[in-house]
Amino acid sequence: MPISADRKKQFRSIGHKLNPIVTIAGNGLSEGVLLELNRALDDHELIKVKLGIAEREDRKAMAAQLQALPNVELIQEIGKVVILYRGNKNANPKLSNLQK
């Protein structure tokens, strides 16, 4: 289910203050990166990801791959940083970026 524009605006505001948790570089979405990405989304729900990829087209393609992951919503993409959201009903309130 798509997120409303108001909710995305809230998420962008929260995401602006976050530090990148996961960095994706030249190897792309390797198995280890996917595991860490899924763990971070489960724990924090809203995360910032740094794309260490030089070419703009390659970064766009990587953002599309991230958005294609199950239940992942791309909230914002600026330069080499993307903000991703995946809701978790059982999120730990101490770790979640949304339940503070």
GITATA-V706392 format. One record per helix or strand of 3 or more residues. SS is the DSSP state (A for helix, B for strand). FROM is the first residue (numbers start at 1). TO is the last residue. If there is no record, write none. Layout:
ss	from	to
SS	FROM	TO
SS	FROM	TO
//
This chain:
ss	from	to
A	5	16
B	20	24
A	31	44
B	46	51
A	56	67
B	73	78
B	81	85
//
